[in-house]
Amino acid sequence: MFLWLEGRRQPMHVGGLQLYTPPEGAGDDFVGKLVESWREHTTTERPFNQRPHFRIGHWFWEEDGDFELDYHLRHSALPRPGRIRELLSLVSRLHGTLMDRTRPMWEIHVIEGLADKRIALYAKVHHALLDGVAAMRMLQSVLSEDPREQRPPMWAQKRQRRVVEGAAPSEEAHEAPHPSLIERALTAGAEIVPGVRSGLWEIVRSATEGGSDAQPFHAPPTMFNVRISGSRRFAAQSFGLERVKAIGKTAGATINDVTLAVCAGALRSYLVAQNSLPDKPLIAMVPVSVRAEGDEGGNQLAILLANLATHLEDPLARLRCVIESTTAAKDKLKKMSKLERMAHAAAMSAPMGASMLTGHAKRRPIYNVVISNVPGPRTPLFLDGMRLDESYPVSIPVDYLALNITITSYDGALGFGYVACRRSVPALQRMLDFTGEALTELEDALG
């Protein structure tokens, strides 16, 4: 799906930006030596040695027999004065370029030249290869709680296939015939069909007027729901996780609910500043991971829709509406199996392609914005002696969804990453100010 959707104006890769403090006593040549040591790891493991291959009308993965590490590992430096502004400008530019489909679809950029002597890593990987949760787990596999520990780079790490506990095959199991393709299809169909049915029902059912209900194609048209260009702008900032937890504890809300309410407040302020706030509330699509512990690679996602209540001026009323909306959506998903949830998401989003092709998505968007929350490490981590200070996700805007907000947690902080079409969403950096104001607004309202 991600390969089919991709075009020059909408690359379908995700990325991440991390800021590191070098170890004490590191010299001016530290970064150069670090990159050279990584270049010694020329053996590449799955999925980093896989490239897409099209045959018989379908995409498959195949091993790249001509793998060239220098293409994937790149060393860059910022122009002076090396502010965060220059870093975000470089990441914006890198994130707007398509990946080469004749090679494994990942890149790691080691960036020096920051005024505070820190080192930045920008990594991007095609969404066909990994979803956000899988990418975060891959990142954690190269990080360590011990600053002295050295681990192989991400592409050189051997990964064991997950073994389900208690599932060791017996002699009888070896003799038993495997279920046929038809039997497996029938078993899967028993879960898929109810998911498809419930997803289509979400589209055609009658919506509750004036409540917290969120339904596909009931979002108001906004400045975000337009065709996009191929250029990107990226803005990022961290906020204390304890602040969000305190709001959630006082209001009886989850961290995700508070995060959505903060984004809702920021979006409302931004649209007011642009004289573009609609009378109806914005609807957010929120990806939900259905990945089991130990699963690696691929995409295992369901979705829920959240009413952001951006038409309400009172921040507490907005938060209450978000809680009601997400609670109702999560109650529906809880009753479904993993496969059923994925089928539900696919069926609910299925009309989006035709809507985008015809331009109907501008007049009647399926939803207004994508807001994703990816959990990350909770303790300080190190990479070859460098301390990871900040971590930010960089996601995907697409036609008629010109803004994407992704948040990830790390060591007591939430990193908000805003990525948008440069032409369609002007002054994106203002969203950072509005995010801080929305967080303070909720704290003040709750005393």
DACOR-V487736 format. One record per residue. N is the residue number from 1. RES is the residue in one small letter. SS is DSSP state (h for helix, s for strand, l for the rest). NEAR is the number of other C-alpha atoms within 8 Angstrom. Layout:
n res ss near
N RES SS NEAR
N RES SS NEAR
This chain:
n res ss near
1 m l 5
2 f h 8
3 l h 7
4 w h 5
5 l h 8
6 e l 9
7 g s 6
8 r l 7
9 r l 9
10 q s 14
11 p l 13
12 m l 12
13 h s 12
14 v s 13
15 g s 12
16 g s 12
17 l s 12
18 q s 12
19 l s 12
20 y s 13
21 t s 11
22 p l 11
23 p l 8
24 e l 4
25 g l 4
26 a l 8
27 g l 5
28 d l 5
29 d l 7
30 f h 8
31 v h 9
32 g h 7
33 k h 8
34 l h 8
35 v h 10
36 e h 8
37 s h 8
38 w h 9
39 r h 10
40 e l 6
41 h l 10
42 t l 7
43 t l 6
44 t l 10
45 e l 10
46 r l 8
47 p l 7
48 f l 10
49 n l 12
50 q s 13
51 r s 13
52 p s 12
53 h s 8
54 f s 8
55 r s 7
56 i l 4
57 g l 5
58 h s 6
59 w s 8
60 f s 8
61 w s 8
62 e s 8
63 e s 7
64 d l 10
65 g l 4
66 d l 4
67 f l 8
68 e l 6
69 l h 8
70 d h 7
71 y h 7
72 h h 9
73 l s 11
74 r s 10
75 h s 8
76 s s 8
77 a s 7
78 l l 12
79 p l 7
80 r l 7
81 p l 6
82 g l 12
83 r l 9
84 i h 7
85 r h 7
86 e h 10
87 l h 11
88 l h 10
89 s h 10
90 l h 9
91 v h 10
92 s h 12
93 r h 11
94 l h 7
95 h h 9
96 g l 10
97 t l 8
98 l l 6
99 m l 9
100 d l 7
101 r l 8
102 t l 6
103 r l 10
104 p l 13
105 m l 13
106 w s 11
107 e s 11
108 i s 11
109 h s 11
110 v s 13
111 i s 12
112 e s 12
113 g l 12
114 l l 13
115 a l 9
116 d l 4
117 k l 9
118 r l 12
119 i s 14
120 a s 11
121 l s 13
122 y s 13
123 a s 11
124 k s 12
125 v s 12
126 h s 12
127 h l 11
128 a l 12
129 l l 11
130 l s 12
131 d l 12
132 g h 8
133 v h 9
134 a h 13
135 a h 10
136 m h 10
137 r h 8
138 m h 9
139 l h 9
140 q h 9
141 s h 8
142 v h 11
143 l l 10
144 s s 11
145 e l 8
146 d l 7
147 p l 12
148 r l 6
149 e l 8
150 q l 7
151 r l 8
152 p l 9
153 p l 9
154 m h 9
155 w h 10
156 a h 11
157 q l 9
158 k l 6
159 r l 4
160 q l 4
161 r l 4
162 r l 6
163 v l 5
164 v l 5
165 e l 5
166 g l 4
167 a l 6
168 a l 5
169 p l 7
170 s l 6
171 e h 6
172 e h 7
173 a h 7
174 h h 8
175 e h 6
176 a l 6
177 p l 5
178 h l 4
179 p l 6
180 s l 6
181 l h 6
182 i h 6
183 e h 8
184 r h 9
185 a h 8
186 l h 8
187 t h 8
188 a h 9
189 g h 8
190 a h 8
191 e h 11
192 i h 12
193 v h 10
194 p h 10
195 g h 17
196 v h 14
197 r h 10
198 s h 9
199 g h 14
200 l h 11
201 w h 8
202 e h 10
203 i h 10
204 v h 6
205 r l 6
206 s l 4
207 a l 7
208 t l 7
209 e l 5
210 g l 4
211 g l 6
212 s l 11
213 d l 10
214 a l 11
215 q l 10
216 p l 12
217 f l 9
218 h l 10
219 a l 15
220 p l 12
221 p l 11
222 t l 9
223 m l 8
224 f l 12
225 n l 14
226 v l 12
227 r l 8
228 i l 13
229 s l 10
230 g l 11
231 s l 11
232 r s 12
233 r s 12
234 f s 14
235 a s 11
236 a s 10
237 q s 9
238 s s 9
239 f s 10
240 g s 9
241 l h 10
242 e h 8
243 r h 8
244 v h 12
245 k h 10
246 a h 8
247 i h 13
248 g h 13
249 k h 9
250 t h 8
251 a h 7
252 g l 6
253 a l 11
254 t l 9
255 i h 9
256 n h 7
257 d h 13
258 v h 13
259 t h 9
260 l h 11
261 a h 13
262 v h 12
263 c h 10
264 a h 12
265 g h 13
266 a h 13
267 l h 11
268 r h 11
269 s h 9
270 y h 11
271 l h 10
272 v h 9
273 a h 7
274 q l 7
275 n l 6
276 s l 9
277 l l 10
278 p l 9
279 d l 5
280 k l 8
281 p l 12
282 l l 14
283 i s 13
284 a s 13
285 m s 13
286 v s 11
287 p s 12
288 v s 8
289 s s 8
290 v l 8
291 r l 7
292 a l 5
293 e l 4
294 g l 5
295 d l 8
296 e l 5
297 g l 10
298 g s 9
299 n l 10
300 q l 9
301 l s 10
302 a s 12
303 i s 11
304 l s 12
305 l s 14
306 a s 14
307 n s 15
308 l l 14
309 a l 12
310 t l 13
311 h l 11
312 l l 8
313 e l 7
314 d l 6
315 p h 13
316 l h 9
317 a h 9
318 r h 15
319 l h 11
320 r h 8
321 c h 13
322 v h 16
323 i h 10
324 e h 9
325 s h 14
326 t h 13
327 t h 8
328 a h 8
329 a h 11
330 k h 9
331 d h 8
332 k h 8
333 l h 8
334 k h 7
335 k l 6
336 m l 9
337 s l 8
338 k h 7
339 l h 10
340 e h 14
341 r h 13
342 m h 13
343 a h 13
344 h h 17
345 a h 13
346 a h 10
347 a h 13
348 m h 13
349 s h 8
350 a l 7
351 p l 8
352 m h 9
353 g h 7
354 a h 7
355 s h 10
356 m h 12
357 l h 7
358 t h 7
359 g l 8
360 h h 10
361 a h 14
362 k h 11
363 r h 8
364 r l 11
365 p l 16
366 i l 11
367 y l 12
368 n l 16
369 v s 14
370 v s 13
371 i s 13
372 s s 9
373 n s 9
374 v s 11
375 p l 8
376 g l 8
377 p l 10
378 r l 8
379 t l 8
380 p l 11
381 l l 12
382 f s 13
383 l s 13
384 d l 9
385 g l 11
386 m s 11
387 r s 13
388 l s 13
389 d s 9
390 e s 10
391 s s 13
392 y s 14
393 p s 14
394 v s 13
395 s l 12
396 i l 12
397 p l 12
398 v s 10
399 d l 11
400 y l 13
401 l s 13
402 a l 17
403 l s 13
404 n s 14
405 i s 13
406 t s 15
407 i s 14
408 t s 14
409 s s 15
410 y s 15
411 d l 8
412 g l 10
413 a s 11
414 l s 12
415 g s 16
416 f s 14
417 g s 15
418 y s 14
419 v s 15
420 a s 15
421 c s 15
422 r l 10
423 r l 8
424 s l 12
425 v l 12
426 p l 6
427 a l 6
428 l l 12
429 q l 7
430 r h 8
431 m h 12
432 l h 11
433 d h 8
434 f h 13
435 t h 12
436 g h 9
437 e h 9
438 a h 13
439 l h 10
440 t h 8
441 e h 9
442 l h 12
443 e h 9
444 d h 7
445 a h 8
446 l l 9
447 g l 4
